[in-house]
Amino acid sequence: MASPRNRRPGYSRRAQYSLFIGYVIAIAGVLVGAILLLISKLDPPAFSALRAGTAEITAPVSWGVGSVVRGIGSIPGWIGSYFGVHGENARLKEQVQHQEQVLLKARAIAYENIRLKKLLNMREPAIEDIINARLVSSSASSTRRYALVYAGIAQGVHAGMPVRGPDGLVGRVIEAGPDTARVLMIIDPESVIPVRRLKDGAPGFAAGRGDGLLEVRPIAMTTGQFAPGDILVTSGTGGIFPPNVPVAKVTERGRDSALAMPLARPDALDFATVMKTYLPPPPPPAQDTRP
């Protein structure tokens, strides 16, 4: 006799157990989410400590999974590079010749700047790197854009420190645990970076949009709008980010602002450099404890 088409779970112990376990997992997930939401609202410091502890535990797993994903994703690029190597070689030779001329001009300008600063007796803060650390993960599917660096307080990393990659600025540290740190990327909606145009020094602000792009606005309309192709670097204003760190390249001009593509891609980075805050805040004044 043929079995009926729609059999309820009661006909099978395995189906009953699977359905029961599914309900238990769903209810447990809802309860855990509600508890975490309650903790984040009532006690933010405790929630930050809990999040930092979770990051410490999951950092090795995130790094391993990220390495596998990046390795698989780079296979098509390797294949394309292999077949286009001859044309790329000719293009690179021409680019090297052009870059040599630009480098000579840049060296002359840098030497002139050093000479003028000595004449003016100008004093500038030193730009120091704290540590080169592995970038174990970065969020790419939500509007909030964070990254996790495998270095923390034990390695001298603290909140407020800038983070950069080989191609440009990544963001700044907002939370530091014992051995990991949470980085607010420049493409996050809460991120605002003081920048200037490389060719003429026109100042502006680059704000994250949450979709992988930056919205750039000039400080003064008299300096003109940013145009496609303009390279933006940090200005040093604000005291957090050191000057002249590459940030983005303008891709589209708008009415009052422009869109720019970040030069650094955290999802393709293996390592990042945590830098010392350009102008750290002064220490709090000593309190007079005398009676």
C-alpha positions, -999 to +999 in steps of 0.1 A: +000+000+000+014+034-010+022+058+018+002+091+020+018+121+004+017+145+033+030+127+064+030+146+097+062+146+118+045+123+143+050+094+120+088+096+124+108+099+155+137+114+135+114+141+121+100+148+156+135+152+171+146+175+142+116+197+145+120+199+183+157+208+180+149+234+154+124+251+177+148+250+207+176+266+186+152+293+173+139+301+208+174+302+222+186+325+195+158+349+202+165+349+239+202+354+235+196+383+211+171+399+235+196+396+264+224+411+243+201+440+232+191+446+268+228+446+280+238+471+252+211+495+263+214+492+300+252+487+304+272+498+273+306+492+289+297+456+298+285+451+263+317+464+248+337+441+271+316+412+260+320+421+223+358+424+228+359+390+245+339+374+216+363+390+191+393+375+210+378+340+206+366+343+170+396+361+156+416+330+146+385+314+129+378+347+111+413+349+099+413+313+086+380+316+068+390+350+053+423+336+040+405+307+022+379+331+007+406+355-005+426+327-020+396+313-039+386+348-051+421+356-064+422+326-088+404+343-117+428+373-114+458+349-116+445+333-147+438+367-164+472+380-154+490+350-169+474+355-203+478+393-203+514+394-190+530+407-223+508+437-227+510+445-190+548+443-191+549+470-219+524+492-201+544+489-168+577+499-185+561+530-199+546+538-165+580+533-148+596+559-171+569+584-164+570+577-126+608+583-126+603+618-139+576+624-113+598+610-086+626+634-095+603+664-093+589+651-059+624+647-045+633+682-055+601+696-039+606+675-007+642+688-004+630+724-009+603+719+018+629+705+043+652+735+036+623+760+041+612+743+073+647+746+087+648+783+078+615+788+096+626+767+125+593+748+122+586+720+146+563+690+136+552+659+155+568+627+145+547+601+127+553+567+143+540+532+135+528+511+165+526+477+149+519+458+117+490+435+124+469+410+105+435+422+094+414+392+102+379+403+091+359+432+078+321+436+075+309+440+039+272+432+040+258+458+064+256+496+065+280+496+095+315+490+083+340+476+109+372+456+107+391+435+132+428+439+137+448+411+154+465+434+179+453+451+210+463+467+243+491+442+249+507+454+217+503+491+224+471+496+204+445+520+219+413+537+208+417+566+185+448+553+166+447+555+128+449+523+107+463+523+072+471+498+045+497+498+017+473+518-006+457+542+019+438+549+050+416+521+064+400+538+095+407+543+132+405+521+163+373+526+184+377+496+208+408+478+219+408+444+237+438+425+251+449+411+217+424+425+191+411+459+182+379+470+164+384+495+136+358+519+123+364+520+085+364+553+066+334+541+046+312+538+077+284+564+079+298+576+113+333+583+098+343+618+088+379+624+076+395+659+071+411+657+036+427+679+011+432+677-027+466+665-036+473+688-065+464+722-049+457+715-012+419+724-014+405+713+020+373+692+025+356+664+044+352+628+033+322+611+050+314+574+047+281+563+030+280+527+041+280+514+005+317+513-001+320+549-013+328+583+003+309+616-001+334+645-003+324+681+003+347+712+001+350+733+032+347+766+012+328+769-021+355+793-033+380+764-037+358+748-064+341+714-065+361+682-065+364+666-100+367+630-112+404+619-110+412+641-080+433+623-054+425+631-017+449+627+012+445+634+049+451+670+059+462+664+095+434+686+108+418+673+140+450+657+153+440+621+147+452+612+112+487+623+101+489+644+070+494+631+035+480+596+039+461+586+007+424+584+012+403+582-020+400+591-057+370+611-069+349+592-094+318+614-099+310+650-094+277+660-078+259+693-073+272+701-038+295+671-032+314+644-051+316+606-048+350+590-042+363+555-042+386+546-012+421+537-023+424+510+004+403+478+002+401+462+037+384+431+022+415+424+001+441+433+028+460+407+048+479+432+070+474+467+082+495+492+101+483+508+133+498+543+136+503+565+166+477+593+169+492+624+151+485+648+180+474+628+211+453+647+236+472+662+265+471+644+298+445+655+323+458+681+348+471+667+380+446+672+408+458+689+440+454+664+468+468+687+495+445+693+524 
